[in-house]
């Protein structure tokens, strides 16, 4: 198995270098390659995907899938990466402070994990961030009233409450949807316009079947005069798009549709 292990770990150039001189990433890559190629009955993997580049992470997931499905063996995968967990596991255990909090299907366990996460509050969250007299008060997300996830086959409504104690010549509100790994999926902004001091609600409606059934984090940015960001709220909320069951079966991942624009409105002097 020696050559397969070296090739998988990608350390051929450094095979004559003492392991004590390896970086932590190289060390973990090599350790995973050794463990995965020794054909264990049970492979225990703890956050191996936290190191290495995207290519290695993809190989590691593929290898674990081969071990569990092709080899008929067990993989015990410990991770906070919900995308990796859901792509690899069929059942899960949620452990909080050393105690089992939930045990069952991976969908149910992931929902339980997200429900106790401080970032997950998909119906409403207070922000109260201020800069130069401009305040982002809160964000509310409406879609079936479900906390932690939303139905991708229905419109997703985002309400952002803001206020200012002075007038601005030009202001617009930007909403960014990112993967939980930080990759930007898309951004949408309100029409730029004059902003008079007071309280306002900005609303963005994302049409059904635009987003996919994956996890998203949402950022908000307030831009002055079309060029200067005066206020940002990063990773204020985390939600999951879910495709609902039909006739007892899943259709699989929905591809999503790209739309040229989204509908925005501004409620003057919102109380």
Phi, psi and omega in degrees: 000354189304309183296321179297319181295314181297317181295317181295318182285341180070033182245022183303321181294337186244021187294335179266002178274132178305139183300331180297343178263001178288151170289165179298324178295314179297321182298314181292321178302314180294318180298317179295318181299318179298309183298318185289333184264000179268009175052055179285153174291324177229122177255117179259118184237123182244101173056035178296335183282359177283348179240167176084165181275180184298324181297317179293319179300320178295318179296320182296316177298315180299319180294319179294323176295320178297318181296317185282320183266305182291320184270349179068026180250177187256136172244123174257106189251117180257121184196158170255004180273101186292329178295315179294318179301312184288331180283337186254321192262152174253335176221160185214163175229128177260121181247126178236120181053040176082359181245145178287118181268324181207151182208118181168213181297151184295326179297316181294319181291319178297318177300320179295320179297315181294327183294334181260000179283140183293338182271349186264108175203078194282004177256322183196141175211135175281138179246303176053052174257139186228144174205125177054037178086354179263133184234132166265112185276311187198167173226138177231137180239128183244125174185096178068001180066022183268128178274129175098336178207171180215154180278117184291348182268009176231154179302142176251119183254128180244119177251126181240121180262125181226166174204164177210150178261010176211168180273150174234143179292320183209124180222141167217153183254129180250137175242130181242129174256122180237158167288165181289348174276352177103002179280130180287126177270308175197164175229148175222143181228151177287158175300135179288139181194174179295138181237113177265147184303143183148191180251137183219154171242122172262140181230131176240128179249117178263119186298154176302151177063026173263316180271171184247173181270068175224181178272143178228148165244151186240132174245154175234139177225134176257125185243133178255134177057026174072008185215338187244119177280119181260345183201134179227143173232106187266138175046050184282341184206150178226128183222164179236129171283135183232132173267125186285155177290145175231124179054037175079007182222159178266143176276350185094179184297127179283131186291335181082160180233139175269124179251146183291334182202166178236158185274125178240151173214159181229121181266111184292136176052051178293134178263000000 
